[in-house]
């Protein structure tokens, strides 16, 4: 059955050829100004009678698309779609919403592991140092590293990224614990509830925040939660900047309520050069590059095409979130 597919995704000529070849037999609608994760695009009139949307559609426009049968979001995050009203509307209409978590989980997990190894081996300090062998400064770097093996790590948010990170950490024989909004029973490791979270935070050496952006997670990590951490712990954020009260994080770093913070996401992005977080010597920031990799856009299109084949056959869709 041919479908009318709206491609709300930035396309180079090469990417356009890739998606045209992969959707032969279907009708494509490609807007002049597609949307991005951070910005809304133009809505072409044909949007409203399309069967499938791939990209970053506007939620108010989706509500008026009477023929819609499925939405494939082109990012791992679904912030603009993760609201009670939108979820209820899509559920009532029977419209599945999928994200592209499996496109970005490997790179994000690699990034988190790189953060963990860099702090373990004191790489920022070592790379910045010219201390001669045997000096006090040299000895401080050499003895400052804490191996990951056997340490405790708490992963908050256990979707595709969290699962992949847990797999990467397996050889280090770490003691892993998970916090997630809705446990499924297939985590393969202990899952803590909201009431158990303070104790889990207090005993963890590494706190990896992969929580999504939503009303429920805004400033999830606040002064109270940072106060629950032990001073030797390390905090990582590869989820969303809005989940952290950054003023509270600055104070926690200043007061040594935690040892270090490693952030790939901030609020806003980019973080201003004069922001207090940038002034903390124990805070390390990358500019929201965790999910990026060579061939990212091609992989995103291929993920959509794979799901399209499943949709055509009536099979279970990958990365369904609604």
N, C-alpha and C positions, 0 to 999 in steps of 0.2 A: 504493500500500500504506500503510495507516495505521500510524503508529508511536506508541509510548507514550514521551512526552518528559518528562523530569524537569527543571524549571526552577529551578536552584539559584542564583538571581540576585535581588537586592532589587528589588521591583516596587512602584511607586506605582500608583494606580488607572489613570492614563493609560498607564503602561508595560505594565501587565497587559492593558489593552484592545488595545494595539499588538501584543503577542505572541499573544494569543488570535485576533485577526483574521488574523494572518500564518500561523497553524498550523491553520487550519480543516481538518477531516477527520482530525486527529490527536488523541490523548488526552493531556491535560496533567496533570502532577502538580506542584503548587506547595506546597512545605513552608511551615509556619507561620514558621519561623526559617531563612531562607536563609543561605548562607555569603557571606563577603566575601573579598577577597584576603588580608586580615590575620587573619581569624577563621573558624573552622569553624562550620557551621550544624548544625541537627538533621537526622537522617536519618529520613525517613518509610519505613514498611515497604515501600511500593510502589517504592521506589528500586531494590530488588534484582531486579525483573523489568521494568525500563525498557529501551527500545532505544537511546535517545539521552539524553545529559545535557548541559545547557548551564549553565555557571556555574563553580563552584569545588568540585568533589566531593572527598570524602576518599578518599585512595588505598586505605586498607584496606577501605573500603566498596566501591570499584570492583572490588576483587579478588573480591568475593562476588556481583557483579551478573552473573548467568549469561547474561542475554539481551542484554547490552550490545553495541552495534554501532558506536558513534561517540561521542566526547566533544568538545564545543566549549568550550574554556576562555575565560572572559570577560575575560581580561587578556592583556597582551602577554607578561609574565613567566610562566614555568612552573616556578618554583622547586620546588614540592612534587612535581612530576611528573618533573623532570629528574634521575632517579636511575637507575643501571644496572639495578636490580631491576625498577622500574616499566616502564622502556623495554622490557626483555626480555619481561616479562609481556604487555604490550600488543602487541608485535610477534608473539609466538607465537600470541596469540589473534586477530590480524589486526584489531585495533581501532585505527582512525586517531584521532590526537589533534591537534586544531587549536587554535592560539591566536588572539588578536584583534589581531595586530600591525598590520594595515592600518587598524584603528580609531584607533590612537594614534600611528602613525608621523609624521603631518603635524605634530601639536602638539609632539611630542618634538623633531623636527628643527627646528621653528621656535624652540623654547626654546634648543636648542644654538646655533643661529645668533644668537639674541638675546644669549646669553652672549658669543659671539665678537665681535659688534659692540660690545657694551657695554664690553668690555675694550679693544678697539681704539680706541674714541673716549673712553676714560677717563671714562665716564659717572658711576660712583659718586663719583669725586673731583670732577667738575665740578658735579654736582647738590648736593654738600655744601659747595661753596665759594661764598664771596661776595667773592672776590678782585677788586679793581678791575683794569680793563684796563691792561695794561702793567706790572703789578707782577711781582715774581719768582715769587710763588705762581701767578699767572695764566699766566705764561710756562711754568712747569713743567707745568701741565695741558695747555696748547696744544701743547707740543712732545713731550709724553709719549705721544701716540697713535701706534700703529704700524699702517699700513694692512694689510688682509688680502691685498691683491692681490700675488700672486707668492710668498706665504709657503708653508711646508711644513706640512701637517697629517697626522697619523697617526690613523686611525679604528680603534679596537679593538672588534670586533663589527660584522659587516656584514650584519645582517638588514634588515628593512623600514625601521627608523629610520636606520641607517647609509646605506642606499642613498638615502633621501630627502634626508638632509643633504648627501650628495655632489652631488645635483642642485641643491640650493639654493646650494652653494658654487661651482658651475661658472662663474657670471659673474665671480667674483673671480679666476679664472685661478690658483688655488692649485695647488701640487704635492701631490696627494693620494696617500696610501699606505694600505693596508688590512692589518690583522691579523685573521685569523679561524681558528677551530679546524679547520674543514674547508673549504678552498678549493673552489669549484665551477667555476672557469674562466670565469665570466660576470661577473666583478667590473668589468671595463672599466678597471682601473687596477692598478698593481703590488701584489702581495700578498706580505707578508714572512712567513717561517717563524719558529719559536721561536728558532732559532739566529741569525737575522738581526735579531731584535727589538732587541737592545741598540744596534746601529748605527742603526736606524731611530729609536729614541727619542732618541739623541744628536744627530741632525740635524734633528729636528722642532721647529717653532716652536709648534705646537698639538698637544696630545695629547687626543683625545676618547675617553673610556672609555664604551662602551655594552655592556660585557660583562655577561652574566647572572649570577645568583647560583647557584653550584654548588660542589661540593667542589674542582673543578679550578681555580676562579677565586677562591677565598677568599684575601684579601690578595694578590691578583695583583700589585697595586702596593704594593711593600714598600720598605724602605730601600734595598735594592740597586738596584731599578729607578728610584727617584727620584734616586739618585746618578748614574744614566746620563743624566739630562736636562741640557740646557744651562741656565745661569742665566736666560736671557731667555725661556724657554719658559713656556707657560701650560697648566695641566692642567684638564680639565673632566670631570665625572662625571655622566652622566644614565642610567647603567645601574643598578647596585645598590651600596649602601653597603658591603656585606660584601666587595666586591672590592678595597677599599682599607684598608691598615694606617694608620689615622688618626693614630696616634702618630708614625709615620714621616712622614706628610704634614705634621704640625705642625712637626717638626724641619726638613723640607725648606723650608718656608716661612720659618721663623726664620733658617735658614742661607743663604737665597737660592739654594738649589739649583734653584728655579724662581721665576718672577716672581709668578705669581698662581695661585689655584685657584678654580674656579667649580663649585659642587656643588648638584645638585638632590636627591641622595640621600645619606644618612648612615647610620651604625649606632651607636646606635639612632635611631629616628625617633619624635618629634622629638628633635633633638640638645639635650641640656641647656643651659640658658642660660650655665652656668659652664664649658662644655667649652672646652678650649684652642683648638680651631679657631675658635670664635667670638671669640676674643681677638686673632686675627691680622688686621691691617688689610688684608692682601692676600689674604684668603679671603672669598668671597661665596657665601651659601647661600640657596637657595629651598627651601620645605618640601615637596618631592616633588610639585610641581604641573606638571611638564613635560608629562605626558600629558593633562592636563585641558583641557576646552573646553566651550563651550555646546552642549548636545545630545549629550553624551558617552554617556549611557545609551541614548538612542534609537539612536545610531549602532552601539552594541554589539549591540543587539537586531536591527537591520537587517542587520548583518554575519552574525549567526547565521541569520537567515531566508534570506539569499542563499545561504549554504552549505547550508542545509537543502534548498533547491531543487536544488542541485547533487547532494546526496546522493541525493535521490529519483530523479534521472535517471542515477545512476551516473557522474557526471562528476567530474573532478579537484577536490578540495576546496582552498579557499584557506587559506594560512597553516598547512599541515600541518607539524607539528614532530616527530611520531612516526608 
